[in-house]
């Protein structure tokens, strides 16, 4: 068992013998990510692997490819239980309930899916209806994440969304009446957005009372229309005020701020994303999906072919993995912290060795330096970012770069 050091132990922990990756005697929890790469329309801020559906989507062929992909990947995770499943995109709700049912039926046949596992499906308010939501639930989906982004028409138009305010509210109401767990995605610091309007979106989201809320700061990602032709955005001071005031509104409505952009009612944190943030394992299937898998002596990452047509071709030859690499020992600390330090309450110190196979001593000088700069706090064996560390997360993470 990995020791959990008491308070102040990051400075005082006994030096252990050098540990290699052979220390990974127990694999971390495992999740399954399933990528649906098509959208009705590509949003100008989106840099995800998504493709506008200009022709008929090859739903049946893609479902068969996902099943074949999972069959080919099963030996890598043989016997390991799947703790959560996440359909991401793109727009997974563009697929029929029958397609989602077929996929999940094969997941159950090919893997030991945990009883009561969290099964999330992302949905666009412009692509949902009563029949589909009912069908998704009957297929085994028990959590829906709705890409609302805003409840105000001028900002939905600026973001290139296909839904309007009425559709957003109707989709949220339908989701709440169908599923026990609902997440709403909202974006702030939108083009020409005022502080008042940003807070209106927060208040509207809270009034719906979903189990989970995600509030993201709009960023101009490379290779997007917004990056090539930047819109007029709120300045940094206004954006920072938006963030602070939104967090106050959510806290007043009973939402716990548990991750950089995630807020949940008591006990309603997203288990799939928590597994990412605690450096758990995940198998990704579908066009452009990524995997992170731990073995006794190494941790590897994989990525699948990104373009749907190339992916569909590759599955037939068993060559669906486009690239695979082992995480270098020198990169493990940064990779672990890049996830763990997104958690507001941090992680137990012992988790570092459990998930990387490296002793805590390898990062003690960096932990101490970050603590001295007021970016990290260590109490009762927990490594957590301070409020300053949360606000300057990139600076904090940079300290762990090799």
KOLTOR-814231 format. One line per 2 residues: number of its first residue (from 1); their letters; for each residue x, y, z of C-alpha. Coordinates in Angstrom, 1 decimal. Example, Ala and Ser with C-alpha at 12.3 -4.5 7.8 and 13.67 -1.06 7.14 Angstrom:
2
1> AS> 12.3 -4.5 7.8 ~ 13.7 -1.1 7.1
end
This chain:
402
1> XX> 0.0 0.0 0.0 ~ 1.3 3.5 -0.9
3> XX> 1.6 5.6 2.3 ~ -0.5 8.7 2.6
5> XX> 1.8 11.2 4.3 ~ 0.5 13.4 7.1
7> XX> 0.6 17.2 7.2 ~ 4.0 18.8 6.2
9> XX> 5.1 15.4 4.9 ~ 6.0 16.7 1.5
11> XX> 9.0 18.3 3.1 ~ 9.6 15.5 5.7
13> XX> 8.7 12.2 3.9 ~ 11.4 9.6 4.2
15> XX> 13.4 9.1 1.0 ~ 12.5 5.8 -0.6
17> XX> 14.6 3.7 -2.9 ~ 14.4 4.6 -6.5
19> XX> 11.2 3.3 -8.0 ~ 10.7 2.6 -11.7
21> XX> 7.4 2.1 -13.6 ~ 7.5 -1.5 -12.4
23> XX> 5.9 0.0 -9.3 ~ 2.5 0.1 -11.1
25> XX> 1.3 -3.1 -9.5 ~ -2.4 -2.1 -9.6
27> XX> -3.9 -0.5 -12.7 ~ -6.0 2.6 -12.2
29> XX> -9.7 2.8 -12.8 ~ -10.7 2.5 -16.5
31> XX> -13.2 4.5 -18.5 ~ -14.4 4.2 -22.1
33> XX> -14.7 7.2 -24.4 ~ -16.7 6.8 -27.7
35> XX> -16.3 9.6 -30.3 ~ -19.1 10.6 -32.7
37> XX> -17.4 13.0 -35.1 ~ -20.3 14.7 -36.9
39> XX> -22.2 17.9 -36.3 ~ -25.1 19.6 -38.0
41> XX> -22.8 22.6 -38.3 ~ -19.3 23.3 -37.2
43> XX> -19.1 26.2 -34.6 ~ -16.5 28.9 -35.3
45> XX> -14.9 28.5 -31.9 ~ -14.6 24.7 -31.9
47> XX> -11.3 22.9 -32.3 ~ -12.5 19.4 -31.6
49> XX> -12.4 16.6 -34.1 ~ -15.8 17.3 -35.6
51> XX> -17.0 17.4 -39.1 ~ -20.1 19.2 -40.6
53> XX> -22.6 16.7 -41.9 ~ -22.9 17.9 -45.5
55> XX> -24.0 14.5 -46.8 ~ -25.9 11.6 -45.3
57> XX> -24.0 10.3 -42.2 ~ -22.9 6.6 -42.5
59> XX> -24.5 5.8 -39.1 ~ -24.7 2.0 -39.6
61> XX> -21.2 1.7 -41.0 ~ -19.7 3.9 -38.2
63> XX> -21.5 1.9 -35.5 ~ -20.1 -1.3 -36.9
65> XX> -16.7 0.3 -37.0 ~ -16.9 1.3 -33.4
67> XX> -17.8 -2.3 -32.4 ~ -14.9 -3.6 -34.5
69> XX> -12.6 -1.0 -32.9 ~ -13.6 -2.1 -29.4
71> XX> -13.2 -5.8 -30.3 ~ -9.6 -5.1 -31.6
73> XX> -8.7 -3.1 -28.5 ~ -10.2 -5.5 -25.9
75> XX> -7.0 -7.5 -25.4 ~ -5.3 -4.3 -24.1
77> XX> -7.8 -4.0 -21.2 ~ -8.7 -7.7 -20.8
79> XX> -10.6 -8.3 -17.6 ~ -10.6 -4.7 -16.4
81> XX> -13.9 -3.2 -15.4 ~ -15.2 -0.2 -17.2
83> XX> -16.3 2.4 -14.6 ~ -17.9 5.0 -17.0
85> XX> -18.8 5.5 -20.6 ~ -18.9 8.8 -22.4
87> XX> -20.2 9.5 -25.8 ~ -18.5 12.7 -27.0
89> XX> -18.3 14.6 -30.2 ~ -19.1 16.2 -32.5
91> XX> -22.7 15.7 -31.6 ~ -23.6 12.2 -30.4
93> XX> -27.3 13.1 -30.3 ~ -27.2 13.2 -34.1
95> XX> -27.2 9.4 -33.9 ~ -30.4 7.5 -33.4
97> XX> -31.4 5.8 -30.2 ~ -31.1 2.4 -32.0
99> XX> -27.5 3.2 -32.8 ~ -26.6 4.1 -29.3
101> XX> -28.4 1.0 -28.0 ~ -26.4 -1.3 -30.4
103> XX> -23.1 0.3 -29.3 ~ -23.9 -0.1 -25.6
105> XX> -25.1 -3.7 -26.1 ~ -21.7 -4.6 -27.5
107> XX> -19.9 -2.7 -24.8 ~ -21.7 -5.0 -22.3
109> XX> -20.8 -8.1 -24.3 ~ -17.2 -7.2 -24.8
111> XX> -16.2 -5.7 -21.5 ~ -17.2 -6.1 -17.8
113> XX> -19.1 -2.8 -17.5 ~ -19.6 -2.0 -13.8
115> XX> -23.1 -2.3 -12.5 ~ -24.6 1.2 -12.3
117> XX> -21.7 2.7 -14.3 ~ -22.1 6.3 -15.3
119> XX> -23.0 6.5 -19.1 ~ -23.0 10.0 -20.5
121> XX> -24.1 11.3 -23.9 ~ -23.5 14.8 -25.1
123> XX> -26.4 16.4 -26.8 ~ -27.1 19.6 -28.8
125> XX> -30.4 21.3 -28.0 ~ -31.1 21.6 -31.7
127> XX> -31.0 17.8 -32.3 ~ -33.0 16.3 -29.4
129> XX> -36.6 15.2 -29.2 ~ -38.8 13.2 -26.7
131> XX> -38.5 9.9 -28.6 ~ -34.7 10.0 -28.9
133> XX> -34.2 10.9 -25.2 ~ -36.5 8.1 -24.2
135> XX> -34.6 5.7 -26.4 ~ -31.2 6.8 -25.1
137> XX> -32.4 6.2 -21.6 ~ -33.7 2.7 -22.5
139> XX> -30.4 1.9 -24.1 ~ -28.6 2.6 -20.9
141> XX> -27.6 6.3 -21.0 ~ -28.1 7.7 -17.5
143> XX> -26.5 11.1 -17.8 ~ -26.9 13.8 -20.5
145> XX> -24.6 16.8 -21.1 ~ -26.4 19.6 -23.0
147> XX> -24.3 22.1 -25.0 ~ -26.4 25.1 -24.1
149> XX> -23.5 27.7 -24.3 ~ -25.9 30.6 -23.7
151> XX> -29.6 31.3 -23.2 ~ -29.5 34.6 -25.1
153> XX> -30.2 34.8 -28.8 ~ -27.5 37.3 -29.8
155> XX> -24.7 35.2 -28.3 ~ -26.1 31.9 -29.7
157> XX> -26.0 33.6 -33.1 ~ -22.4 34.8 -32.5
159> XX> -21.3 31.3 -31.6 ~ -22.9 29.8 -34.6
161> XX> -25.2 27.5 -32.6 ~ -28.1 25.8 -34.4
163> XX> -30.5 26.2 -31.5 ~ -32.3 29.3 -30.1
165> XX> -33.3 30.2 -26.5 ~ -36.6 28.4 -26.6
167> XX> -34.9 25.2 -27.9 ~ -32.3 25.5 -25.2
169> XX> -34.9 25.8 -22.4 ~ -37.1 23.0 -23.9
171> XX> -34.1 20.7 -24.3 ~ -33.1 21.3 -20.7
173> XX> -36.6 20.7 -19.4 ~ -36.8 17.5 -21.4
175> XX> -33.5 16.3 -20.1 ~ -34.4 17.1 -16.6
177> XX> -37.7 15.1 -16.9 ~ -36.0 12.1 -18.5
179> XX> -32.6 11.7 -16.8 ~ -31.6 11.7 -13.1
181> XX> -28.3 13.4 -14.0 ~ -28.1 16.3 -16.3
183> XX> -25.2 18.7 -17.1 ~ -25.5 22.0 -18.8
185> XX> -22.5 23.5 -20.7 ~ -22.3 27.3 -20.7
187> XX> -19.7 29.6 -22.0 ~ -18.9 33.1 -20.8
189> XX> -16.6 36.0 -22.0 ~ -18.5 35.8 -25.3
191> XX> -18.2 38.2 -28.2 ~ -19.3 41.7 -26.9
193> XX> -20.9 40.1 -23.8 ~ -21.6 42.3 -20.9
195> XX> -21.1 41.3 -17.3 ~ -24.9 41.6 -16.7
197> XX> -25.6 39.2 -19.6 ~ -23.0 36.7 -18.4
199> XX> -24.6 36.6 -15.0 ~ -28.1 36.2 -16.5
201> XX> -26.9 33.0 -18.1 ~ -25.6 31.8 -14.7
203> XX> -28.9 32.6 -13.0 ~ -31.0 30.9 -15.8
205> XX> -28.8 27.8 -15.6 ~ -29.2 27.6 -11.8
207> XX> -33.0 28.1 -12.0 ~ -33.2 24.9 -14.1
209> XX> -31.5 23.1 -11.2 ~ -29.4 20.4 -13.1
211> XX> -27.2 18.1 -11.1 ~ -24.1 19.5 -12.8
213> XX> -23.0 22.7 -14.5 ~ -19.9 23.4 -16.6
215> XX> -18.9 27.1 -17.2 ~ -16.1 27.6 -19.7
217> XX> -14.2 30.7 -20.6 ~ -14.3 31.2 -24.3
219> XX> -10.8 30.8 -25.8 ~ -9.6 31.4 -29.3
221> XX> -8.2 28.1 -30.3 ~ -5.8 27.7 -33.3
223> XX> -7.2 26.5 -36.6 ~ -10.7 27.9 -35.9
225> XX> -12.5 30.8 -37.6 ~ -12.5 32.7 -34.4
227> XX> -8.7 32.5 -34.2 ~ -8.3 33.6 -37.8
229> XX> -10.8 36.4 -37.5 ~ -11.0 37.2 -33.7
231> XX> -14.3 38.7 -32.5 ~ -14.5 41.5 -30.0
233> XX> -14.2 39.9 -26.6 ~ -14.5 41.3 -23.0
235> XX> -11.1 42.5 -21.7 ~ -9.2 40.4 -19.1
237> XX> -10.5 42.4 -16.1 ~ -14.1 42.0 -17.2
239> XX> -13.6 38.3 -17.9 ~ -12.1 37.8 -14.5
241> XX> -15.0 39.6 -12.8 ~ -17.4 37.4 -14.8
243> XX> -15.7 34.3 -13.5 ~ -15.7 35.5 -9.9
245> XX> -19.4 36.6 -10.0 ~ -20.5 33.4 -11.7
247> XX> -18.8 31.3 -9.1 ~ -20.6 33.3 -6.4
249> XX> -24.0 32.7 -8.0 ~ -23.4 29.0 -8.4
251> XX> -22.2 28.7 -4.8 ~ -25.3 30.5 -3.5
253> XX> -27.4 27.9 -5.4 ~ -25.7 24.9 -3.8
255> XX> -23.1 24.1 -6.5 ~ -19.7 22.9 -5.3
257> XX> -16.8 24.2 -7.4 ~ -14.8 21.0 -7.7
259> XX> -12.8 21.4 -10.9 ~ -11.6 24.4 -12.9
261> XX> -14.8 24.7 -15.0 ~ -17.1 22.2 -13.2
263> XX> -19.7 22.7 -10.5 ~ -21.9 20.0 -9.0
265> XX> -24.7 19.5 -6.5 ~ -23.7 17.3 -3.6
267> XX> -22.4 13.9 -4.8 ~ -23.2 14.7 -8.5
269> XX> -19.6 15.1 -9.8 ~ -19.0 13.7 -13.3
271> XX> -17.3 10.4 -12.5 ~ -15.9 10.0 -16.1
273> XX> -14.1 13.3 -15.9 ~ -12.9 12.7 -12.4
275> XX> -11.2 9.6 -13.7 ~ -9.3 11.8 -16.2
277> XX> -8.4 14.3 -13.6 ~ -7.0 11.7 -11.2
279> XX> -4.9 10.3 -13.9 ~ -7.0 7.2 -14.4
281> XX> -7.0 5.1 -17.6 ~ -9.3 5.5 -20.5
283> XX> -9.8 3.6 -23.8 ~ -10.9 5.8 -26.6
285> XX> -12.6 4.4 -29.7 ~ -13.9 6.3 -32.8
287> XX> -12.3 8.7 -35.2 ~ -9.5 10.7 -33.5
289> XX> -10.2 9.2 -30.1 ~ -7.3 9.1 -27.6
291> XX> -6.4 6.5 -25.0 ~ -4.2 6.4 -22.0
293> XX> -3.5 2.9 -20.7 ~ -1.3 1.7 -17.8
295> XX> 0.7 -1.6 -17.8 ~ 3.0 -3.1 -15.2
297> XX> 6.1 -1.5 -16.7 ~ 4.8 1.4 -18.8
299> XX> 2.1 3.9 -19.6 ~ 1.1 4.4 -23.2
301> XX> -1.0 6.9 -25.2 ~ -2.7 6.2 -28.4
303> XX> -4.6 8.2 -31.0 ~ -6.8 6.9 -33.7
305> XX> -7.1 8.2 -37.3 ~ -8.9 11.5 -37.2
307> XX> -10.8 11.7 -40.4 ~ -14.0 9.6 -40.4
309> XX> -13.4 8.2 -43.9 ~ -9.8 7.2 -43.0
311> XX> -10.9 5.7 -39.7 ~ -13.6 3.6 -41.4
313> XX> -11.0 2.3 -43.8 ~ -8.5 1.6 -41.1
315> XX> -10.9 -0.4 -39.0 ~ -11.3 -3.0 -41.8
317> XX> -7.5 -3.7 -41.8 ~ -7.1 -3.7 -38.0
319> XX> -4.9 -0.6 -38.2 ~ -7.1 1.9 -36.5
321> XX> -4.4 3.3 -34.2 ~ -2.7 6.2 -36.0
323> XX> 0.1 6.7 -33.4 ~ 1.2 5.2 -30.1
325> XX> 3.8 6.3 -27.7 ~ 5.1 5.6 -24.2
327> XX> 5.0 8.5 -21.7 ~ 8.6 9.1 -20.8
329> XX> 9.6 8.9 -17.1 ~ 10.6 12.6 -17.3
331> XX> 7.1 13.6 -18.5 ~ 5.0 11.8 -15.9
333> XX> 5.0 14.5 -13.2 ~ 3.7 17.1 -15.6
335> XX> 1.1 14.7 -17.1 ~ -0.1 13.8 -13.7
337> XX> -0.3 17.4 -12.4 ~ -1.8 18.7 -15.6
339> XX> -4.9 16.7 -14.6 ~ -4.8 16.6 -10.8
341> XX> -4.3 20.3 -10.3 ~ -7.5 21.1 -12.1
343> XX> -9.3 19.7 -9.0 ~ -10.0 22.5 -6.5
345> XX> -9.5 20.2 -3.5 ~ -6.5 18.5 -5.1
347> XX> -5.5 14.9 -4.6 ~ -4.0 12.7 -1.9
349> XX> -0.2 12.8 -2.2 ~ 0.0 9.0 -2.3
351> XX> -2.0 9.0 -5.6 ~ 1.1 10.4 -7.4
353> XX> 3.1 7.1 -6.9 ~ 0.0 4.9 -7.3
355> XX> -0.7 6.4 -10.8 ~ 2.8 7.1 -12.1
357> XX> 5.0 4.5 -10.4 ~ 7.4 7.2 -9.3
359> XX> 8.1 8.1 -5.6 ~ 6.9 11.4 -4.3
361> XX> 10.5 12.5 -3.6 ~ 11.0 13.0 -7.4
363> XX> 8.8 16.1 -7.3 ~ 9.4 17.3 -3.7
365> XX> 11.6 20.2 -4.7 ~ 9.0 21.5 -7.2
367> XX> 6.2 21.0 -4.7 ~ 8.1 23.1 -2.1
369> XX> 8.9 25.8 -4.7 ~ 5.2 26.0 -5.7
371> XX> 4.2 26.2 -2.0 ~ 6.7 29.0 -1.4
373> XX> 5.2 31.0 -4.2 ~ 1.7 30.5 -2.8
375> XX> 0.5 28.4 -5.7 ~ 0.2 25.1 -3.8
377> XX> -1.0 24.1 -0.4 ~ -0.3 20.8 1.3
379> XX> -2.4 19.8 4.3 ~ -3.1 16.3 5.7
381> XX> -1.3 14.6 2.8 ~ -3.3 16.4 0.1
383> XX> -1.7 18.4 -2.8 ~ -4.1 21.2 -3.8
385> XX> -3.8 24.4 -5.7 ~ -4.4 27.6 -3.7
387> XX> -6.9 30.2 -4.9 ~ -3.8 31.9 -6.6
389> XX> -2.8 28.6 -8.1 ~ -6.2 28.1 -9.6
391> XX> -6.1 31.6 -11.2 ~ -2.5 31.1 -12.4
393> XX> -2.8 27.4 -13.3 ~ -0.6 27.5 -16.4
395> XX> 2.2 29.1 -14.4 ~ 1.8 26.4 -11.7
397> XX> 1.8 23.6 -14.3 ~ 4.8 25.0 -16.0
399> XX> 6.9 24.3 -12.9 ~ 6.4 20.6 -13.5
401> XX> 7.7 20.6 -17.1 ~ 10.9 18.6 -17.5
end
